[in-house]
Amino acid sequence: MHYLGRSADKIRTEEELNLTLKACQDIGLDGLVLIGATHTLTDSIIVTNFLLKNGCKTSVVAVPATVDGNVHHHMLEASVGFDTATKLYSQLIGNTLIDCASAIKYWYFIKLMGRDPSHLVLECALQTHPNMVIISEELAAKGTTIHDLVQEIADLVVYRSRHGKNFGTILIPEGLLIHLPHTKYMIDELNTLFNKLDKAQHHEIGQKIARDPEFAKTQLSAWTAGLFNSLPEFTKKQLVFEREAHGTVALTQIETERLLGYLVGEELKKRKEAKEYKGSFSWVPHFFGYQGRCAQPSKFDCDLGHTYGYIA
């Protein structure tokens, strides 16, 4: 067995499928094992059908492995990696909660990996009991805007402050912004704009949009430009400069935890001026991401991987 490692490769086009077929036949492969999440499992079905159609005897085996826990089937109990990631993140969150209760002066805004759905952040919340956990799908179902969310967090901060607790911890899913209706529309519009541009223009146009509110109005719809221009400078830059290879916004690089901390801080300043809030608010952002991907596998994941391997 030759382990190729993690990659962003895909096997979808006719050329890619023909190259896969040629490699399997040239090497005389008995089996091809693909390990990954939804994209990889989709590729495995496409490859299997293509190999069968062309009379190739190579067996294709797909092993569901994802820290997001977003692979579901009545014959699959769980995906490899989810248990390991949640346990590691929960340990880090638990350490942060202890520090938070000890220092009694910081609000921790912690973003966790897991774009869609919010299974990872929910499982960690069940294990650690933070002061607040944000579930993207719940907010999407309610039609909650980022302004509504900021108000809700600010209400929590004020409530705890009245009880002498100017500290707390909030868990945030990575995919939050693509579930809030207004920010989702803004991201979709930005993706459409940059996909129409030549890659050589990305930096120049992005710089103009981020720095010049009037120029942003000429490139985006009035509503989207208004929302975009209301965001802090660091978020605007991340939205236009941090992009995936295929042109869409690189969601992992958007510091949602920093954005929420900043907006809540601005809201609390207004409440202080209105004599509605008297406490102190110091916030610390964290992103727990690839630590979960490279953790030592849990006993459950080791057993699960062994079982899947035996079945394969």
N, C-alpha and C positions, 0 to 999 in steps of 0.2 A: 504494500500500500504506500502511495506517495501522497503526503499531505501538502496541499498547495497553499494553505493559509487563507487569511481573510482578504477579500478583494471586492471591488465594485463592479466586477465583470458581470455580464448577463449573457444568456443564450436564448435570443429571441428571433433575430433576423435569419433569413435564408442562408446568408454567408456564414454567420456564427454557427448555425446548425450543421452546415456542411463541413465546417472545420472540426466540429466536435465529432461528427461521424467518421471523418478521415483519421482523426487522432485515435479514436477507439479501435478502428480496424487496423491501423498501422502498428499500434502497440499490442493489439490482441487483448484488450481489456475484458475481463470477466464481469467486472462491476464498476460502476461510477457512483460514488457517494457524495451527495450534495447536502451540506449542513447550513441551515439558516431559517429565516422567517418567511413571510408571505411571498416576497419576490422570488426567493430561492425555490420554494415549494411550487410556485407557478412555473418556473423554469423547468423543474423536474418533470412536470406533466407534459410540457411542450417537447422536451428532449425525448422522453419515453415514447411518445406517439411518433416522433420523427424517426427514431431508431427502428421501431417496429415496422414502420412503413417501408424502410429501406433494407429490411432483412438483417439488421445488425443484432447479434446475440448478446451484446453488453446489457447487463441488468442495471437499472437505475434505482438507487435507494435515496430517499429524502428523509433527513432527520430534522424534526422541528426544534430549532434552537433560537431563542430570542429572550432578552432580558425584559422586553416590553410585555410579555405574556399575552400577546394578541393573536395567537394561533388557536383556533377552536374547532374541534371535530368530535363527534360522539365516540370515536375510537381512540382519541388522544386524551390522556389524563392531564398532561401538562407539557410545557415546552422546556427544554433544557436551558438553564441559565436564570430563569425567573426567581427561583428560590434562593440561589446564591446572591443575586443582585439585591433582592429585598432585605436579606439578612445583613449584608454588608452596609447598605444604605441606612438601615435601621440602627446599626451600631454607631455609625457616624452621627445620625440624628440624635440618638440617645446621649452621646457625648456632648453634643451641642446643647441639648436640653438641660443637662447637668450644669454646664458652664453658664447657661442663661439664668438658671435659678440661683447660681452662686454669685454672679456678677450683679444681678438684679438691676441692670441699667441698659440692656440692649434688646432690640427686636431683631430676630434673625429671619431673613427671607431666604428660604432654601428651595432652589429649583432642582427637580430630579429628572433624570432621563426618562423618556417614555412619551412619544409624540401622540399616539392615538391607539387605544384608549388610555384612560388614566389609571390603569390597574396597578402600576408600580407605586404611584404616590398614595393610592388608597390602601394598599397592603402595608406600606411603611407607616401610614397613619394609624392603622389598626394595631400595629406592634408598638408604637412609641407614644401615642396620644398627645400630639402637639396642640397648641391653642386654636389653630385653624388649619384646615386642609381644603384646598381648592380643587374641585372636580370639574374638569372642562365640560364634560357631557351634560352635567347638571346645569351649568351656566348657559350652555347653548340651548337647552330645552326651555329655559326661562327667558331667553332673549336678553340676558344680562350684558350690559356694555361695560367697557373698562372703567368708565366714570362711576357706574353703579358699584362695581367691585371695590374701587378705591374708597367709596363712601362706606361700604360695609366693613372694610378693614379698619378705617379710621374710627368707626363706631366702636369696634372691639378695643382698639387702643385707648379710647376715651373711657370706656367702661372699666377696663382694668386699672387705668390710672386713678379713677375715683376710689378704687379699693387699695390704693397704694402700691400698685404693681405696674411699674413702667418698663416691663420686659415681656417677652413672649416669643413664640416660634410659629412661623407660617410655612406650610409646604405648598409648593407650586409645581404643577406638571409642565413639562417642556412644551407640550402642544397647546398651551392656553390661548395664545393669540390667534390661532387659526380656528378656534371655536367661538370666540366672542364675535358676534355678528358684524360689528362695525370694523374691527381690526382685520377680520377675515376678508371682508370686501376690499379693504385697503391693500392688503398683501396680494390678493388676486389681481388687483388693478396694476400694482407695481410689477408683478410677474409678467403680465400681458405687455406692459410697456417695454420692459427690458428684453423680452423674447423677440420683439419686433426690431430691436436695435442690433447693429453689428457689434460684436464683442469688443472691438476697438473703441467703441463709443461709450461703453458701460461706465468707465471711470469718470470721463468728462461730464456726461449727462448726470450721473449720480452725484457728483460733486456740486453741480449747479442746483440740483433739486434739494440737496441737503442744506445748502448755504443760502439760497435765495428763495424766500417764500413766494415772491411774485413769479419767478420762473416755474416753481412747482405748480402754480395755478394754471400755467399754460400747458403743462404736460399731464395733469391729472384732472379728474372731475372736480367740481367745486366742493362737493362734500368731502371727498377723499383728501383733497389739498388742505381743507380746513382741519381735518383730524391730524394729518401728517405734520402740518406746521405747528400744531399744539403740543407735539411731543418734544421731549428734551433732545438736545443736540446729539448726544451719544446714541440714542435710539434711532434717530433719523439716519445717521451715518451707517449704523449696522444694517438697517433695512435696505439701503441702496448699494452698499459695498460688499456685504457678506452674502455671496450667492453661490449656489451649487453649480456643478459643472454644466447642468442642463438649463441654467438661467434662473431658477426659482430662488426665493429667499432661503438662506441657510438658517433654518429655525434654531438649530443648536447654538448658533453664534449670537442670537438675539438675547441680550441679558434682561430677560423678563423680570427676574428677581430684583435687579437694580432699578428697572423702570417702575415697578410697583412701590419699592421703597421710596424712590424720589417723589412720586405722585402723592403718596400718603403723607410724606413730610410736608409737601406744599399745601395739602388740604388741612393739615393740623395747624399750620401757620395761620391760615384764614380763620380757623376756629378759635385760635388764641386771641387774634385781633378782635373777634366778636365776643370775647369773654366766655366762650363755651368750653374751653379746655385750658387746664392749668398745669398739666404734667410735663414731663420731659420725654423727648423721642429721639433716640439714637438707633440707627439701623445698620445691620451688617448683612451684605448679600453673600450667598454661597451657591455654587453649582456642583452637585454631586453627579458626575456623568460617567466617564470612562473608568473610574475606580471600580465600578460594579462589573464592568466587562472583563477586567483582568484579575478578579479575585480568585482565591483558591476555592475550587468547587465545593459546595456543601455536600454532606452525606446523601441527602435526598437527590441532588442532581447527579452525583456519581452513580447511584443505584439506577436512576432513571435512564442515564446515558448507557449504562451497561445493559439494561433491559431492551432499549431500542436497538442497540447493536446486536444483541442476541437474536432479536426478531428479524432484523435485516439479514 
